[in-house]
Amino acid sequence: MSNDNTAQLTPTAGEREALLSPVELGALHLSNRIVMAPMTRNRAHPDGVPTDIMVDYYAARAEAGLIVAEGTWPSVTGQAYCRQPGIETQAHIAGWRAVTDAVHARSGLIVLQVMHAGRIGSRHIKPEGVETVAPSAIQAAGEVFTDAAGMQPYDEPRALNREEVQAVVEEHRQAALNAREAGFDGVELHVTSGYLPMQFLCSGTNQRTDEYGGSIANRVRFVVECLEAMANAIGADRVALRVNPGNTFNDTQDDDPEASHRELVRQASTLGLAYLHMMSSPLPELDAFALGKAYFPDRLILNNSFDPDSATHAVAEGQGAAVSFARHFIANPDLVRRIRDDLPLSKFNRKTLYTPGATGYSDYPRADIDQG
Ligand SMILES: Cc1cc2nc3c(=O)[nH]c(=O)nc-3n(C[C@H](O)[C@H](O)[C@H](O)COP(=O)(O)O)c2cc1C
């Protein structure tokens, strides 16, 4: 499957019905198979506490079978971006509680994506004295936008020692507990886009010589330990994994992405997780959906560049249990209804993706208002 998942054929009503039908993924009972993919939108307070406009934004999208809320740091060491939310403090938990209550009041389902950014960090973003850490002391190429000082290079990270690796695993366990306390129905571990778990997984960012580095079995260990810790804390059937084999975002490089992801997905499949969230690979020779299907035959969520028709075909053909949309949810809060009623989709404004405030975030109208 290539990265282009746009449909060639118009689906039948029966096929559309399959996409709109309920499905169980572990402890999660989705009312339809249209999932909102996680999207960093940088609308939290500077200290990572969710804002009122985040309540409006997620509540407006509650008709999705499942919302995966944006990548959220388990500890401030793992913060990547300005105004990115956290799930570390009581204030974070209370802020998120307003979001999950609003989604549940509309009969929605919402899990939190836990995202430790590792070396993708800047001292201009995190509070003074908070370090940037990684499996190995290898600086990422590239720059990040900071509210304080504009574009800045990523920090030179310090390599975590073995005890510190265990402490970060423990942070993931606590993040899962905090997410449940905040009312989330579960958590999804972010293992894509070159953040900390992917830094452990990939050979280019992991040059450790202990049991967390070297062989694929060793590089997979940190991610599996995080999943196990989260599963022990809140139940495996409320914990999920997101991967994107071959992703090179954030200066990520792996000698054999197919092999490392296969081993990770294989081990994850033994844990009884809620689902695997699989993005199609940028590598044409790597069929990520087939890989996912082999290990998560009934609990696979597909992602990347789907449109309503291609998503309908994918579910009708049994390629996955559900399909997630990211960008289509930005300007179409009522995406499920638009798909059901075959209404046109609105386009989003790129300029307001990450800017503070409601504009271009929680103010996109529903289709009925759209059409006057
Ligand atoms: C604005 C924006 C923010 C994103 N943030 C995240 C994120 O926090 N975590 C994540 O796993 N993926 C993130 N992604 C990737 C999306 O979840 C998704 O995989 C990607 O956009 C492809 O799906 P689509 O074609 O339906 O948009 C982001 C994408 C966009 C456009």
The ligand as an SDF file (V2000), in Angstrom:
LIG
                    3D

 31 33  0  0  0  0  0  0  0  0999 V2000
   -1.3750   19.3480   12.4880 C   0  0  0  0  0  0  0  0  0  0  0  0
   -0.9580   17.9100   12.6580 C   0  0  0  0  0  0  0  0  0  0  0  0
   -0.5030   17.4740   13.8980 C   0  0  0  0  0  0  0  0  0  0  0  0
   -0.1570   16.1290   14.0980 C   0  0  0  0  0  0  0  0  0  0  0  0
    0.2130   15.7020   15.3450 N   0  0  0  0  0  0  0  0  0  0  0  0
    0.3900   14.3780   15.5760 C   0  0  0  0  0  0  0  0  0  0  0  0
    0.5760   13.8850   16.9160 C   0  0  0  0  0  0  0  0  0  0  0  0
    0.5490   14.6220   17.9170 O   0  0  0  0  0  0  0  0  0  0  0  0
    0.7800   12.5500   17.0660 N   0  0  0  0  0  0  0  0  0  0  0  0
    0.8030   11.6860   15.9900 C   0  0  0  0  0  0  0  0  0  0  0  0
    0.9970   10.4860   16.1790 O   0  0  0  0  0  0  0  0  0  0  0  0
    0.6030   12.1290   14.7180 N   0  0  0  0  0  0  0  0  0  0  0  0
    0.3700   13.4340   14.5090 C   0  0  0  0  0  0  0  0  0  0  0  0
    0.0860   13.8660   13.2280 N   0  0  0  0  0  0  0  0  0  0  0  0
   -0.0460   12.8830   12.1420 C   0  0  0  0  0  0  0  0  0  0  0  0
   -1.5250   12.5070   11.9620 C   0  0  0  0  0  0  0  0  0  0  0  0
   -2.0530   11.8420   13.1010 O   0  0  0  0  0  0  0  0  0  0  0  0
   -1.7230   11.5980   10.7290 C   0  0  0  0  0  0  0  0  0  0  0  0
   -0.9700   10.4380   10.8940 O   0  0  0  0  0  0  0  0  0  0  0  0
   -1.3280   12.2630    9.4110 C   0  0  0  0  0  0  0  0  0  0  0  0
   -1.8130   13.5840    9.3240 O   0  0  0  0  0  0  0  0  0  0  0  0
   -1.8680   11.4640    8.2010 C   0  0  0  0  0  0  0  0  0  0  0  0
   -3.2840   11.3110    8.3120 O   0  0  0  0  0  0  0  0  0  0  0  0
   -4.2840   12.1900    7.3920 P   0  0  0  0  0  0  0  0  0  0  0  0
   -3.8710   11.9390    5.9890 O   0  0  0  0  0  0  0  0  0  0  0  0
   -5.6590   11.6880    7.6900 O   0  0  0  0  0  0  0  0  0  0  0  0
   -4.0890   13.6320    7.7550 O   0  0  0  0  0  0  0  0  0  0  0  0
   -0.2370   15.2080   13.0140 C   0  0  0  0  0  0  0  0  0  0  0  0
   -0.6730   15.6630   11.7620 C   0  0  0  0  0  0  0  0  0  0  0  0
   -1.0530   16.9860   11.5810 C   0  0  0  0  0  0  0  0  0  0  0  0
   -1.5880   17.4160   10.2240 C   0  0  0  0  0  0  0  0  0  0  0  0
  1  2  1  0
  2  3  1  0
  2 30  2  0
  3  4  2  0
  4  5  1  0
  4 28  1  0
  5  6  2  0
  6  7  1  0
  6 13  1  0
  7  8  2  0
  7  9  1  0
  9 10  1  0
 10 11  2  0
 10 12  1  0
 12 13  2  0
 13 14  1  0
 14 15  1  0
 14 28  1  0
 15 16  1  0
 16 17  1  0
 16 18  1  0
 18 19  1  0
 18 20  1  0
 20 21  1  0
 20 22  1  0
 22 23  1  0
 23 24  1  0
 24 25  2  0
 24 26  1  0
 24 27  1  0
 28 29  2  0
 29 30  1  0
 30 31  1  0
M  END
$$$$
